[in-house]
Amino acid sequence: MYQRYTESLLTELLQEFRILYLTGPRQAGKTTLARKMVDKQGMVCGCI
């Protein structure tokens, strides 16, 4: 997997906000990034 520069930003934002809205073009890796963040943060999410 490619290193994502937004991952550190999302980690910081998750410290302050409960919900983040992740947008972008099709097949850009939004779901992959969200799943990785959920696993890394130990969160529970039933929407992905």
C-alpha positions in Angstrom: 0.0 0.0 0.0 1.2 3.5 -0.7 2.1 5.9 2.1 -0.8 8.3 2.6 0.0 11.8 3.7 -3.5 12.4 4.9 -3.3 9.6 7.4 -1.4 11.7 10.0 -3.9 14.5 9.4 -6.9 12.2 9.9 -5.3 10.9 13.1 -5.1 14.4 14.5 -8.6 15.3 13.4 -10.0 12.2 15.0 -8.6 13.4 18.3 -10.9 16.4 18.1 -13.9 15.3 16.1 -16.1 12.2 16.3 -17.1 12.2 12.6 -15.0 12.9 9.5 -16.3 13.3 6.0 -13.9 11.7 3.5 -14.5 12.6 -0.2 -12.6 12.1 -3.4 -12.8 10.6 -6.9 -13.7 7.0 -7.6 -11.1 4.4 -6.8 -8.8 6.8 -5.0 -8.6 4.7 -1.9 -11.1 6.3 0.4 -12.6 3.1 1.7 -9.1 1.5 2.0 -7.9 4.5 4.0 -11.0 4.5 6.2 -10.7 0.8 7.0 -7.0 1.2 7.8 -7.8 4.1 10.2 -10.6 2.1 11.9 -8.2 -0.8 12.5 -5.4 1.4 13.6 -7.5 3.4 16.0 -9.3 0.4 17.4 -12.6 1.9 16.5 -15.9 0.1 15.7 -17.7 1.0 12.5 -20.5 -0.9 10.9 -20.7 1.3 7.8 -17.6 0.2 6.0 
